[in-house]
Each structure stands twice: as structure tokens, then as C-alpha cells.
Amino acid sequence: MRVTPGIYFGYTIGKGLNAGIDCSVSFFNYSLSDDISGYSGLNISYAVFYHEKKLYKNGFYRSVAVNIVNTMNNVVITKLGLAKTKLKWGLNNVNKSYSKGWGLNLDIAVAPLKTAPVAGFRYFYTNNPCLRMGANNPAFLYIGYQQPFLIKIQKAGNKL
């Protein structure tokens, strides 16, 4: 089992800055050939991103995503899942608007070296015109760092 926490910072294309944290837990290791191996599992991420202010003064949106993650050769990282978005607005940000249901989330990243930063692209469909994004669903370019931790689980043997 691998646990991989990560942090990233980037740019929401045409809009502004974004930042986020995520954590992956990989349960399945596989090998396609001597040169190609990988691991797969689940990923949860939380992002804050700036988007245009059309109706509300606050342009910072929050997104939670649940993904299936696949890592090939510790270089190419793909995540596919569902995301839900929230926007706080109004006086003192006491009102909240949520996306209607879960929208598609796609994340592709490359880590050229095991200890190098990750460079990636993330796109998600917010599934709600009430969030005032319209057809401008967020697309992120980001640089981040993640560190996989291998956890070995030993089965308890029978002792007499």
C-alpha cells in the first residue's frame, strides 16, 4: 500500500491563482512488462481557485474531488473522478452556492524525476450555471510536490 500526500500551486487559465492539497492511497500494484509498472488506488483532493467575479464580490471557489488514480513508472499520474464546487458569497460570505451534483474531474501530471516537482493540468466540469461560471469551467496548470510512502502490511502468522 502506498500513501501519497501532495500540495500544489498554479494558475487557473484566464482567471487567476489556485492551490490545493490531495492524498492518494494506492492498493493495487501491477506490471505490464519489465519496463512498465504502476500502482492504482483512490485520491481525494481539495482546491481553492480564483475565477472571474461576475455576480459576487468573492471570486474564490472551493472544490472537493474523489478520483481513481493511476501512476505509471512514478512518472505519469492520471486521476479521473468527480468534483463538487462551493462558492461563499454575500455579506461576510455567509451564503453558499454548491454545484448541482458531482461534475467530471480530470487530472494529468508528469513527474520527470522521482524527487522532482510534478507539473500537471486539471479540468473539471462544475455542473451548475448558478455558480456564475457558465461554460467557463476551470482548467488549472499547476506545479506541486508529492511524496509517496510505502507501507508494508504484514499478515499475522499463526502462533502455537
C-alpha positions in Angstrom: 0.0 0.0 0.0 1.2 3.5 -0.9 0.1 6.7 0.7 0.9 9.8 -1.3 0.2 13.3 0.1 0.6 16.3 -2.2 0.4 20.0 -2.4 0.2 22.2 -5.5 0.0 25.8 -6.6 -0.9 27.1 -10.1 -2.8 29.2 -12.4 -6.5 28.9 -13.4 -6.3 29.5 -17.2 -7.5 33.0 -17.9 -8.7 33.7 -14.4 -6.2 33.7 -11.5 -4.4 31.6 -8.9 -5.2 28.2 -7.5 -3.8 26.0 -4.7 -4.7 22.6 -3.3 -3.8 19.6 -1.3 -4.5 15.9 -2.0 -3.9 12.5 -0.7 -3.8 9.2 -2.7 -4.0 5.7 -1.2 -2.9 3.0 -3.7 -3.8 -0.6 -3.1 -3.1 -2.2 -6.5 0.4 -2.7 -7.9 0.8 -4.1 -11.4 3.5 -4.7 -14.1 2.7 -4.7 -17.8 6.3 -5.5 -18.8 9.8 -5.3 -17.4 9.9 -1.6 -18.2 6.3 -0.6 -17.4 4.9 -0.9 -13.9 2.5 1.1 -11.8 0.0 1.4 -9.0 -3.6 2.4 -8.7 -6.0 3.5 -5.9 -8.2 6.3 -4.6 -7.4 10.0 -4.4 -9.2 12.9 -2.5 -8.3 16.5 -3.3 -9.3 19.9 -2.0 -8.6 23.0 -4.1 -9.2 26.7 -3.8 -9.2 28.7 -7.1 -9.9 32.2 -8.2 -12.4 32.6 -11.0 -14.0 35.7 -12.5 -16.3 37.9 -10.4 -19.4 38.2 -12.5 -22.1 38.5 -9.8 -20.4 38.0 -6.5 -17.6 40.0 -4.9 -15.8 36.9 -3.8 -14.2 35.0 -6.7 -12.7 32.2 -4.6 -14.3 28.8 -5.2 -13.6 25.6 -3.3 -13.6 22.2 -4.9 -13.6 18.7 -3.4 -12.8 15.8 -5.7 -12.9 12.0 -5.3 -10.8 10.2 -8.0 -9.4 7.0 -9.2 -5.6 7.5 -9.5 -3.1 5.6 -11.6 0.6 6.1 -11.6 2.9 4.6 -14.3 6.6 4.3 -13.6 6.5 7.0 -11.0 6.3 9.5 -13.9 2.8 9.8 -15.4 0.0 10.4 -12.9 -3.7 10.3 -14.1 -6.7 11.0 -12.0 -10.3 10.6 -13.1 -13.3 11.2 -10.8 -16.0 13.5 -9.6 -15.8 17.0 -8.2 -18.2 19.2 -6.2 -17.7 23.0 -6.1 -18.8 25.6 -3.4 -18.8 29.4 -3.6 -19.3 31.5 -0.5 -20.9 34.9 -1.2 -22.8 37.8 0.3 -22.1 40.0 3.3 -19.3 38.3 5.3 -19.6 35.3 3.0 -22.4 33.8 4.9 -24.3 32.5 1.9 -23.1 29.4 0.0 -23.8 28.1 -3.5 -23.0 24.5 -4.4 -22.7 22.7 -7.7 -25.7 20.6 -8.7 -24.4 17.2 -8.1 -20.9 16.0 -8.9 -19.1 17.0 -12.1 -16.3 15.3 -14.1 -12.8 15.8 -12.9 -9.7 15.0 -15.0 -6.1 15.5 -13.9 -2.9 14.5 -15.8 0.5 15.2 -14.3 4.1 14.4 -15.1 7.0 13.9 -12.6 10.2 13.7 -14.7 12.3 12.5 -11.7 11.2 10.7 -8.6 12.2 13.6 -6.3 11.3 16.4 -8.8 8.1 18.6 -8.6 5.1 17.5 -10.5 3.7 19.5 -13.4 0.1 19.0 -14.3 -3.2 20.0 -16.0 -6.6 19.7 -14.3 -10.0 20.3 -15.8 -13.4 19.8 -14.1 -16.9 20.5 -15.1 -18.8 22.3 -12.3 -22.3 21.1 -13.3 -24.0 24.4 -12.2 -24.7 27.6 -14.1 -25.8 29.2 -10.8 -22.1 29.4 -9.8 -21.7 32.1 -12.5 -19.0 30.3 -14.4 -21.2 29.4 -17.3 -19.3 27.5 -20.0 -16.0 28.6 -18.4 -15.3 25.5 -16.4 -12.0 25.8 -14.6 -8.8 24.4 -16.1 -5.7 24.5 -14.0 -2.0 24.5 -14.8 0.0 23.6 -11.7 3.3 22.7 -10.1 3.3 20.7 -7.0 5.1 18.2 -4.9 4.1 14.8 -3.7 5.9 12.2 -1.7 4.9 8.5 -1.8 5.2 6.5 1.4 5.3 2.7 1.0 3.5 1.0 3.9 4.1 -2.7 4.2 1.3 -4.7 5.8 2.4 -8.0 7.3 -0.1 -10.7 7.9 -0.1 -12.1 11.4 1.1 -15.7 11.4 -0.5 -18.5 13.5 1.4 -19.0 16.7 1.0 -22.1 18.8 
